Amino acid sequence: MSENIIGNVTRFIDLDPKEEQFFNNLLTLQTFPKKTVLLREGEICQFEGYIQKGCVRVYYLDDNGFEVTILFAIEDWWISDIASFQDQKPSSLYIETLEDSEIYMLNPTTKEQLLTEIPKFERVFRMLVQRNLSTLQHRLVNTISKSASDRYLEFIKVYPSIPQRVAQYYIASYLGVSKEFVSTIRKRLASKQK
């Protein structure tokens, strides 16, 4: 059992050793190679996952078939399509690993067992949903109100390690700009730091 996921959970609740063991027994650690699609549009999301190692992105296909990245997730983050998982309805999203990844998984059955046996886990998942909503609201406001350059600066503040870990075109799809724009602004920022 990873101390990381216990540390993640105990930011919100206290667990005694018996509760930790019960939680541990419900989790499944899965490893995925880079470029594994964990969820496709039209499928029902069957997992909520904690990223022990790796980098994952969530995206959708726009009307022209272009990928639009809406979220990156790295170590110590949770990943899922919350609406599809909760309602057991088809997803409109894709979830894909961008690096070899290790993810602790809960499925709908094991999550329900967890919440039934240890009701205080409701707080953990409520806090995760609130954090996710806050992040998405902040992203929406930035997309509407900030210039592309300012959005990039905000992006590297939120995701400082991502530019070294993923291809520029993923960052461009997140920002809604061309990969050439990302290249230009990175060069401009690098020249200012000299």
Secondary structure, DSSP 8 states (H G I E B T S, - for coil): --HHHHHHHTTT----HHHHHHHHHH-EEEEE-TT-EEE-TTSB---EEEEEESEEEEEEE-TTS-EEEEEEEETT-EE--HHHHHHT-B-S-EEEESS-EEEEEE-HHHHHHHHHH-TTHHHHHHHHHHHHHHHHHHHHHHHHHS-HHHHHHHHHHH-TTHHHHS-HHHHHHHHTS-HHHHHHHHHHHHHHH-
